[in-house]
């Protein structure tokens, strides 16, 4: 008789969303360079190299567990400004200074059962 069962703790919703987004992008030919890249002014969810192998892509991932509100609706004016600031800091870094850069948004709905709903907005926020 089992007295208790050990369940592996579930990842927070945001971390699960980033994992799904990274796998989605890799399947589309992107190369994930960094996850949760912390800079002085904030964090980049995913930093990728586009399939053209030239363009650096800063990816903001927004995740919900239900589809009653679109995840991308959380990209506020303040968040757009923050992402643009992160892009400017990234462009000053030696390894990214010569590369074209764009900001993409991936909106995910991860239901308890069934397939995730993924919407990928390329160049969602113009630099």
N, C-alpha and C positions, 0 to 999 in steps of 0.2 A: 504494500500500500504506500502510495506517494504522500508524503506529508506536505510537500510544497513543490511547486514547479518554478524553475528559473526561466524568466522571459527576458530576452535581450531587449534593452530599452530601445524604443523607437527614436529615430533621429527627429529633431524638430522639423516642422513642415518646410521651413526655408532651406535647410540643409538637404532635405530630400529633393526639393525643387531644383536646387543647384546641381545635384547629381543627375537628375533626369535631363536637365538642360545640357549639361556637359556631354552626356551620351548622345543626345539628339544632334548636337553640333558636330561631334566626331563622326557620326554616321553621314553627315552632310559634307564631310571633307575638311572640317576645321580642325586645327590642332590647339588643344588647350595648353596654354603656356603657364598660367597660374590660376589658382582658386583662392578666393578671399584675400586678395592682395591688399595689404594694409599700407596706406600712405599716410603722411602726416595729417592730411585734411579729411581722410575718410577711407572707405574700403571699396574695392572693385570686386564684384561677385565672381566674374570670370574674365580672364584676359586671354584672348585667342588670336590665332593667326588664321586669316580667311583662306579659303581654298586656293586663291590666287597666289598664296605664299608670300605676298608683299604687304597686304593690309593688316594692320593690327586692329583688333576689334575689342572694345570695352563692352562687356555684356552685363546689363542689369537684369536680374531675374526676379520676377514677381510671382508669387505662388499663393493659391487659395485651395481649400479643400472642397469647396462647393462652388458651383457656377452661378450663384445668385448675384454676385457682383464681379465684374470683370477685373482681374488682377491688375491689368494695365492702368486702370483708373487711379491707382495709387501713385502714378508718376505725376507728382504735383509740380508746380512752378519751382518750388524750393528744391525738389529732387533733381529737376532738369538743370538748375544752376549748379548744384553739387556735382552732377555728372560732367558738366562742361568744365568745371574747375579741376576735377580729377583728370580729365583728358588733357588739359593744359599742363598739369604737373607731369603727366606721363610723357608728353612731347618734349619736356625739358630733360628727361632722363636719356643718357647717352645711347642706350641700346634701342630706344624707340624714336629718337629725334629725326631720323631720315625716312621713317616709314609713314605711308598714308595711315590715317587713323579714323575710325568711325565708332559711333555708339549705337549698339543694337539693344533692343528690349525683347526678352522672352517672357511671355505671360503663360502661366501654367495653371490648370485646374487638375488637382490630384484627388480624385474621389477615393473613398475607402475601397470600393470595388469597381472594376472596369479599367479601361484604358485612360491614360492622361490626355487632356486636351492641351495642345501646344500651339501657341501663336508666336511666330517669330517676325519681329518688325526690324528689318535692316535699315540702318541709317535713320533710326527713329528720332534722334536728337542731333541736329546738325551742329558741327563744330565751327 
